[in-house]
Amino acid sequence: MTAQASTLPIDPGPEQLITAVASGGVWEIALANPPLNLVTKAFLVQLNAVLDEIQRDPQARCVLMHQGAGRVFCAGSDMNEFAAVKANAADEKILFEEFVTRKLSQLRLPTIAALDGHALGGGLELALACDLRVAAPDARMGLTECRIGGLGGSGAVRMARLIGPSRAAQLLFTGRLITASQAMTWGLINEVALEGSALALARQWAAEIASRGPLSNRYAKELIYAALDQPLAAALGLANDLQEKIFHSDDLTSGARAFFEKSPTVFTGR
């Protein structure tokens, strides 16, 4: 795969709240609303534009989301916007926020969230929409909406799928934060970065993922979520269909040839 480097131009309005850079097939999305990286309507508009650009990039192999210069990964929604959307919350906030979060979760390539700081409320919901999560040892996380009488929404659903209903209920009903170590034990995150930052570890993972077969990873992601969403027979049928596509692909042919020739593999995604 040919390395590339580009910076996504976004019309941020009064300020840029998201930055995105692509290199070597890895897109890094940095939240840029420090110190707390609060989720606002403008933030979501810009994130939506970034995700659209990633979807159009044929060289994209992995997405990494991190906190940029923020003190935390993301502290959730900006409560200053609540009063203005109260009368029409579905149209003004809820539906668009879920639209963007779902678009992140449905990207057809692996996604990683690097949590070097706390991920709270809507911030944890963003991380939960990614496929993989790594965290620094001192990072804390939780769906804290009940502390102000709110609701975690899609984050509650994704959390329950990851860690089970009982543990999800414990966190949702209390708004408690858990440590990175406990989050890993429960399966909420994949790994704690014991040496260096979560971002450094996530970059290692992203580079490794980007070096693998893009069709392999795309289809693997499809099967992972089919296992959750579809009956067993339907998911196994899909597995057979995707296996057939892989055997018809140029990537598998070139990968097998490179293995026997002991040469580097160049994947084209075809």
Secondary structure, 3 states (H helix, E strand, C coil): CCCCEEECCCCCCCCCCEEEEEECCEEEEEECCCCCCCECHHHHHHHHHHHHHHHHCCCCCEEEEECCCCCCCECCECHHHHHHHHHHHHHHHHHHHHHHHHHHHCCCCCEEEEECCCEECHHHHHHHCCCEEEECCCCEEECCHHHHCCCCCHHHHHHHHHHCHHHHHHHHHHCCCEEHHHHHHHCCCCEECCCCCHHHHHHHHHHHHHCCCHHHHHHHHHHHHHHHHCCHHHHHHHHHHHHHHHHCCHHHHHHHHHHHHCCCCCCCCC
